[in-house]
Amino acid sequence: MKYKDAGVDIDRSNKLVKKLQRTFGNVIGPFGGTFDLKGTALVTSTDGIGTKLNLEVKHMRMEAAAQDLVAMNVNDISCMGAKPLFFLDYIGCHRIDDTLLDPFFSSLNSILSNLGCKLLGGETAEMPSIYPKGGLDLAGFVVGEVQTSDGKPLGPQRVKDGDVAIALPSSGPHSNGYTLVNKLIEDRLIDDFDDSLLNSLLAPTKLYVFKSMEGVHACAHITGGGVIENIPRIIPKGLRLDFKIGSVPEIFEIIQKSGNVSDEEMLRTFNMGTGFVILADPKNVSDVVNKLHDFEPRIAGKVCEDETDRRLRIG
């Protein structure tokens, strides 16, 4: 018996590696990638897409999957004022499928190039005994360089009474809550599941990468845990953010109605139309908003003192 007979084709894997080396250049070495560190504060993150990938694979939206994977990692380090330097990926699957992975890697290359971020390597593993036929999972890993004027990460340690919240809209559910979404689809609880609704569900996660974080104290990427789990992470004890949700996109109303989901559960599961929240010094709000013009920012609240350790109040 050969390895291929058991379900793993090494030749197919080697062919993929050579293809990646041609696509991404010589930064991919035999066992890993290297990066010339010049001495600075680094920020790292690792994340995947979750069960949104099931829909993306089914409907051949692997370009969107590539952006989701990058964004779920890069947006996290943006919260700390870091610019992405290099990225790695991990792909686990039942079998390497070029019809899925070719558009994924092509899109990944384009997205990372636009960010000035290098793919230094990764791993692709065929594991038919672990993944069912057609099974695929993606994970990403990013390292970034802090770009703040003092060289220190953004975070709750900078937040003060009077700071202003600036909310940036999402493109939809991004990459969270899809186990619930998939359940609604499987149980046929979503009415009129047409192309328009599918496009709303598969809109790729927005990339929140900024040229300058001057005047910004802290940021929250609204991912797993939704609005009410992520924002409190950047509010220190003794303070509270009074936050306005704003206009909620129709896709969330459809999900809520289809599953009879409570308001609190929606806020704990989804971003509800706000993908990223920035807390800025009130003296710098106008400048920060102007720099974020392309992200369609809105003023969404203010930080105040609170002795109850409530951290967040949604109005």
N, C-alpha and C positions, 0 to 999 in steps of 0.2 A: 504494500500500500504506500502511496505517495501522499505528501502533505496536501496536494491538490485534491486527492480522492476524499480526504476528510473535510474538504470544503474551503481550504485556504490556498489561494493561488499566489505564490510569491512573485512569479513573473509579472502578474498583473499589478501587484503592489509596486514592484521596482519600476515598471513602466510609468506608473503614476508619479513616482518620485522624480524620475528624469524629466517628465513633463513639467513638474513644478519648478525644477531647477532652471529649465529654459524660460519659464514664465517670470520667476522672481529673481533670477540672477544667481551669483555665486555666494550669497550670504548663507545659503543652506549648506552646512557641512555634513560629513558622514554620520555624525551622531547628534549634532545640535548646532545652533547658531551662536555667533559671537557678536558682541557690541562693545565699541570703544567708549568706556565710561570716563567722563571728564571731571568727575567730582561734583555731585549735586544731590539734592534730596530727590529720592525716587518714590513713586507711588505705584502699587500693583493692584490688579483686580483679575478675577477669574469668574466666568459665568457662561451659561448656555442659553438656548432659546426656549427650552421647555417644550410643552406639548403643542405649541403653535407649529412646530416643525412637522407634526403629523399632517396638518392642512397644507403646508408648503410643499411637502413631498407629494402628496396626493394630487395637487393641482399644478405641479411643476413650477413652483415659484422660488427657485433656489437663489435667484438674484436677490430677492427680498430676504431670504434666510441669511445670506452673507452680510447684508446691512444690519439685520437684527443681531447677529453674533458680534459684530464690531461694536455696535452702539451699546449693547448691554454691558460691555466692558469699558469702553472709552468714556461713556457718560458717567460711569462711577468715578473714574479718576478725575474727570472734570470737576466733580464736586469738591475736590481738594486743591483745585487750581493747577492741575497738571496737564501738560501737553503729551500726547502719546508718542513714544519713541519707537517701541517695537512690539510685535504681536506674535503669538504662537497659537496654533489650533490643534485640536484633537478630534478625530472622527472615528467613531466606533460603528461598525455596520455588519450586517449579515453577509453582504457581498458588495465589492466595489462596483458601482454603477456609473459609468462615464456620462450617461445622459443626465444624471443628477449632479455629479461632481464637477463636470466641465463648466457649466454656467455658474456654479457656486464659486469656483476658484477664479474664474474670469472677473466676476463681480467683486470678489474679495480683493483682488489685485488692484482694481480700479479705485475702490473705496479707500484702501490704505494709502495708495499713491497720492490721492487728493488730500489726505490728512498729513502727508509727509511722514508716514509711519511705515516701518519696514516689517515684512514677515520674515522672521529669522528661522523658522522651522515649524515642526509639528509632528504629528503621528497619525497614521491612518491604519486601523486594525480591522481585519476581517475576523469576526468571531461568530460563526454560524451556530455554535452551541449556546451562545448568550443572547444574540439578537434573532428574532423570528425572521422569516423570509420577508424581505422588503424593509427590515428594521434599520434605522439610522439614527445616530445622535451626534450632536456637535457641541464642542466646548471651546472657549477662547481664553486666552491669557494675554494681558497687556501690561507693559511697564511704561511709566511716564515720568517726565521731569517737571518738578514744581516750578511754576513761572511767576510766582508772586514777587513783589518788589523786595520783600525781606527774606525771600527764600524759604519761608515756612508755609506748611499746608494751611488751606482754609479749613474752618470747622467751628464747632460750637464755642470753642474757647475765645473766638473773636466777636461773638454775637453780643449786642448790647440793647438795653431798653431804648426804644425809638427806632430801631432798624426797620426798614421798609421791605416788604415782600414783593418780589417781581415774579410773576408766573409766566412760563412759556408753554404754549399749547402743544399737545401731543398730536400725532397723526391718527390716533385711534387707540385701541387697547395695548399697542406696542407689543410686548412679548410676555404679558402676564394675564392670568385668569383663563387660559385656554383649556385647562382641564374642565372647567365649568362650561365654557363655550362648546367644546367637543361633545360634552354630555348632552347639552341642549340639542345639538345637531343630530347625534345618534338617536336620541329619543323623539326626534321630529317635533320638538316643541317650538322651534323657530318657524314662523309662518313665512311664506313667500321667500324662500332661500334662493335668491337669484344672483346674477353676476355682480350687481351693484353691492349687495350685502357682502358677498365673498370678497370683493375688492376692499371694502371697508375693514373687514377682519384681517386681511392679509397686507394692509398698508405697512411698509417697513417702519421700524422704530426710528424716530428722528435722532439725528446726531447733534448733540449739544457740545460743540467744541468751540471755544472762544479765543480770540486773538489777545484779549486783555481782560484781567480780572481785577483791575484797579478799582478800589472803592467797594469791593465785594467782601463780605465777612464769612459767609457760609452758603452752601448749596445742597439741595436734596434732589436726587434722581428718583422719580416716583415709579417704583418697580414693584416687586413682590411685597405685599402688605399694603399696597395702595396708598391713598392719601394719608390715612390716619396712623399708619405705621412708620412711614418714611420721614415726614416732616418733623416729628418730635425728636428724631435723632440729632438734629442740629440746633435744638433749643435747650440751652443750659437750665439747670435747676434754678427756680426763682423767677423765671421768665415764661411768657406765653405768647404764641402767635395767634392773633385773631385773623382768620383766613377766609376769604370769599372764594367759593368754588367757581363761580362764573357760569358762563353758558356751557351746557353739557351736550356733546355731540349725539346725534340720533342713535348711533350704533349702541351706546350704553343704555339708552331708553329701550331699545329692542331687546337687548340681553335681559334687562331687569324685568320687563313685562313678560317675556317668554318663560323665564324661570321663576317668576313671582319672588324675586330677590329683594330683601329689605334694603333700605337706604344705607344702613350701617354696613351691611355685608358688601354692598357695591363699593363703598368707600374703603373698605378693608381689602378688597380684591383688585380693583381697577384704579387707573389714574384719573378717570372721569373727565378727561379732556385736558388735564394739566400734566405735562411730562417732566417738567423741571421747575424747581423753585429756587430763587436766589434771594438771599438776605443782604441788603446793601446799606451802607452808612447813609443816613438821610441827606447829608451834605453832597453825596455823589450820585443820588438817584437819577437825576436828569442825564448826567453823562453816561451812566450805565445803561439806561433805557435807550439812549441814542445809539450806543454801540451795538445794542441787541436788536436793532430795527428789523433786520431780516428774519428774526425769530418771532415777530409779532408779540412783543411783551405787553403785559398789563399789570398795573398796580393791584395787588391782591390782598394787602393787609399790612399789619404793623405789629411789631414786638412790644410788649408791655410787661410790667412787673406782675407777678402772680405768686402768692405765698402758698397756694394749694398744690403746686407741682403739677398743674394740669397740662402744661406745655403747648396744647393746641385747642383752639376753639373755632369751629367751623360755623360761619354765618351764612 
